[in-house]
Amino acid sequence: MSLEDGVGELEKVVQELDYNNSKKRVGILKANFLKLYKSTETTLVEQFLNEGGVREEYKSPNIEVKEKFDQALTLFKEKKAIFIEEQEKQKEQNLQEKLAIIDGLKELIESDTTLKEKNDKYKEFQEKWKSIGPVPQNESHNLWQNFHFYVEKFFDLLRMNQEF
């Protein structure tokens, strides 16, 4: 693969909308390009020096290709930043949904509904909890402890009702 082909392929890959699908391919293309670029430049410099040139006077004929490569990588990095930002927004939204479930559990424990209604509602909360995706890492442990605390309170309430 030539330098131009590598840059062309990289430019196509970074245009893909799905960051997850393109990140591995970009890594491979980047490594291959840099290896080929370094090898090509080394060969061209040696050839220039062998023809009587001075290293300080050498001008790479591959500057334009390298600039296109750098532009494609910059675009990829911008897409990566957007992807990460969107993931963080989704995690924050998931956190809010899980906090709402915990509030719902609190209300459920304190409500005057029948045991069957409480149990059905608890199952709804549990299914919804499982279906919600990840939350911010720094909130995960505390959120789980709160959820677990109210689940235990719910089951304590069920045990007390069965004893009566």
C-alpha positions as CSV (number, residue, x, y, z in Angstrom):
1,M,0.0,0.0,0.0
2,S,1.4,3.4,-0.9
3,L,1.3,6.5,1.3
4,E,-1.5,8.0,-0.8
5,D,-3.6,4.8,-0.7
6,G,-3.1,4.7,3.1
7,V,-4.3,8.3,3.5
8,G,-7.2,7.7,1.1
9,E,-8.3,4.7,3.1
10,L,-7.9,6.6,6.4
11,E,-10.0,9.5,5.1
12,K,-12.8,7.0,4.1
13,V,-12.7,5.3,7.5
14,V,-12.9,8.5,9.6
15,Q,-16.0,9.5,7.6
16,E,-17.9,6.6,9.1
17,L,-20.5,7.6,11.6
18,D,-19.9,4.8,14.1
19,Y,-16.8,5.6,16.2
20,N,-16.6,2.0,17.6
21,N,-16.5,0.4,14.2
22,S,-13.8,2.7,12.9
23,K,-11.4,3.1,15.9
24,K,-9.6,-0.3,15.4
25,R,-9.2,0.3,11.7
26,V,-7.9,3.8,12.2
27,G,-5.3,2.4,14.7
28,I,-4.1,-0.2,12.1
29,L,-4.1,2.3,9.3
30,K,-2.2,4.9,11.4
31,A,0.5,2.3,12.5
32,N,0.9,1.1,8.9
33,F,1.1,4.6,7.5
34,L,3.6,5.8,10.0
35,K,5.8,2.8,9.5
36,L,5.7,3.2,5.7
37,Y,6.2,7.0,6.0
38,K,9.2,6.6,8.2
39,S,10.7,3.9,5.9
40,T,10.0,6.0,2.8
41,E,11.5,9.1,4.3
42,T,14.6,7.3,5.5
43,T,15.1,5.9,1.9
44,L,14.6,9.3,0.3
45,V,17.0,11.1,2.7
46,E,19.7,8.4,2.1
47,Q,19.2,8.7,-1.6
48,F,19.4,12.5,-1.4
49,L,22.6,12.3,0.7
50,N,24.1,9.8,-1.6
51,E,23.5,12.1,-4.5
52,G,25.6,14.8,-2.7
53,G,22.9,16.6,-0.9
54,V,23.1,18.1,2.5
55,R,20.7,16.9,5.2
56,E,19.6,20.4,6.1
57,E,18.6,21.1,2.5
58,Y,16.4,18.0,2.2
59,K,12.7,18.7,1.5
60,S,10.3,15.8,1.7
61,P,8.1,15.2,-1.3
62,N,5.6,13.6,1.0
63,I,4.7,16.8,3.0
64,E,1.2,17.0,1.3
65,V,0.4,13.4,2.1
66,K,1.5,13.8,5.7
67,E,-0.7,16.9,6.0
68,K,-3.7,15.0,4.7
69,F,-2.9,12.2,7.1
70,D,-2.7,14.6,10.0
71,Q,-6.0,16.2,9.0
72,A,-7.8,12.9,8.8
73,L,-6.4,12.0,12.3
74,T,-7.6,15.4,13.6
75,L,-11.1,14.7,12.3
76,F,-11.1,11.3,13.9
77,K,-10.0,12.8,17.3
78,E,-12.9,15.3,17.0
79,K,-15.3,12.4,16.4
80,K,-13.9,10.6,19.3
81,A,-14.4,13.6,21.6
82,I,-18.1,13.9,20.4
83,F,-18.6,10.1,20.9
84,I,-17.3,10.3,24.5
85,E,-19.3,13.4,25.3
86,E,-22.5,11.6,24.0
87,Q,-21.7,8.6,26.1
88,E,-21.3,10.8,29.2
89,K,-24.6,12.5,28.5
90,Q,-26.3,9.1,28.2
91,K,-24.7,7.9,31.4
92,E,-26.0,11.0,33.2
93,Q,-29.5,10.3,31.8
94,N,-29.3,6.7,33.0
95,L,-28.3,8.0,36.5
96,Q,-31.4,10.2,36.6
97,E,-33.6,7.2,35.6
98,K,-32.1,5.0,38.2
99,L,-32.5,7.7,40.9
100,A,-36.2,7.9,39.9
101,I,-36.5,4.2,40.4
102,I,-35.0,4.5,43.9
103,D,-37.5,7.3,44.7
104,G,-40.2,5.0,43.4
105,L,-39.1,2.2,45.7
106,K,-39.1,4.6,48.7
107,E,-42.7,5.6,47.8
108,L,-43.7,2.0,47.3
109,I,-42.5,0.9,50.7
110,E,-44.4,3.7,52.4
111,S,-47.6,3.3,50.3
112,D,-50.8,1.8,51.5
113,T,-51.4,-0.5,48.6
114,T,-51.9,-4.2,48.7
115,L,-49.1,-6.7,48.9
116,K,-49.8,-7.9,45.4
117,E,-49.7,-4.4,44.0
118,K,-46.4,-3.7,45.8
119,N,-44.9,-6.9,44.5
120,D,-46.0,-6.2,40.9
121,K,-44.6,-2.6,41.1
122,Y,-41.4,-3.9,42.6
123,K,-41.0,-6.3,39.6
124,E,-41.5,-3.4,37.2
125,F,-38.8,-1.4,39.0
126,Q,-36.4,-4.3,38.9
127,E,-36.9,-4.9,35.2
128,K,-36.5,-1.2,34.4
129,W,-33.4,-1.1,36.5
130,K,-31.8,-3.9,34.6
131,S,-32.7,-2.4,31.2
132,I,-31.0,0.9,32.0
133,G,-27.5,1.2,30.8
134,P,-24.3,2.3,32.6
135,V,-24.1,5.3,34.9
136,P,-21.1,7.6,35.6
137,Q,-18.4,5.5,37.3
138,N,-18.1,7.8,40.3
139,E,-21.9,7.4,41.0
140,S,-22.1,3.7,40.4
141,H,-21.2,2.3,43.9
142,N,-23.3,4.7,45.8
143,L,-26.3,4.3,43.5
144,W,-26.1,0.5,43.8
145,Q,-25.9,0.7,47.6
146,N,-29.0,2.9,47.8
147,F,-30.9,0.6,45.5
148,H,-29.9,-2.4,47.5
149,F,-30.9,-0.7,50.7
150,Y,-34.5,-0.1,49.5
151,V,-34.8,-3.5,48.0
152,E,-33.9,-5.0,51.5
153,K,-36.4,-2.7,53.1
154,F,-39.0,-3.9,50.6
155,F,-38.3,-7.5,51.4
156,D,-38.3,-6.8,55.2
157,L,-41.8,-5.3,54.7
158,L,-42.9,-8.5,52.8
159,R,-41.5,-10.7,55.6
160,M,-43.4,-8.6,58.3
161,N,-46.6,-8.9,56.3
162,Q,-46.2,-12.7,56.0
163,E,-45.7,-13.0,59.7
164,F,-48.9,-11.2,60.4
